């Protein structure tokens, strides 16, 4: 049985293609609400996350192992593996590197939401902000550059990309090169005047951090900003303040999942800034069942198993067809 390592996962399906694959799946009728829920089990010194899904003739499950203490040992906080299966027999077809699959599908989902909103908003080059410096921030920076502009549903390239971090001096290579693009902008200290100016001018803001409290005062953001927050899937952690969700259209992968896992949503509802019925499913936006919102839009993503399966299946097909 083949194993597709990180280089194969990331090299076989690029950011733009991954976004297209997720769009195609939703347009073909995939229902995110039908996916089994993510389960968490205490295991050893950490937890095991299990994420199964079935789509068409393929099924699969991602096993993610989260060990907070690994950082002190110089090891990744999250490791894992994906098992791709034949849906009718559940015979394994391949295994894939789990973290790289997450690195691929998470930005692809965010960009699908961003594209779905910005496709109906003409204008010039976009100003984008990424908050964070980890692998998801790096992946989103690459996805913003690849999935916006000519040849994509949004004919507006990124004209400037600013990256906001707690301490720019602590961002080392290769992360620095992955975050700093050749379109202007650069690393800014979160909370600084330059960071505030970047947020105030941004068309698109991506939050990809491990923060448990809001990263900035949302009053600085424009009335037509598009924000994607993907930092956690825990109900007691958030990157955005409730005031932003109160004035924005809030898009989620699946309302039931968001009410269980999306802290930005859960806490905004608890504070009276948002109602459960206010959540707009991403599939409704992508398929046109819901109109494109005007004004500010927040996409809160927690990551779902169907996204892993769609991308994993495409990676496997690309690798096997090239042999």
Secondary structure as UniProt FT lines:
FT   STRAND          2..4
FT   HELIX           6..12
FT   HELIX           15..27
FT   TURN            28..29
FT   HELIX           32..34
FT   STRAND          39..43
FT   TURN            44..45
FT   STRAND          46..55
FT   TURN            56..57
FT   STRAND          58..66
FT   HELIX           68..73
FT   STRAND          78..86
FT   TURN            87..89
FT   STRAND          92..97
FT   HELIX           98..118
FT   TURN            119..120
FT   STRAND          126..131
FT   HELIX           135..147
FT   TURN            150..151
FT   STRAND          158..165
FT   HELIX           168..170
FT   TURN            173..174
FT   HELIX           175..179
FT   TURN            182..183
FT   STRAND          187..189
FT   TURN            190..191
FT   HELIX           193..201
FT   STRAND          204..207
FT   HELIX           218..220
FT   TURN            223..224
FT   STRAND          226..229
FT   TURN            235..236
FT   HELIX           242..247
FT   STRAND          249..252
FT   HELIX           255..261
FT   HELIX           263..270
FT   TURN            271..272
FT   HELIX           276..278
FT   STRAND          280..281
FT   HELIX           282..287
FT   STRAND          297..300
FT   HELIX           305..321
//
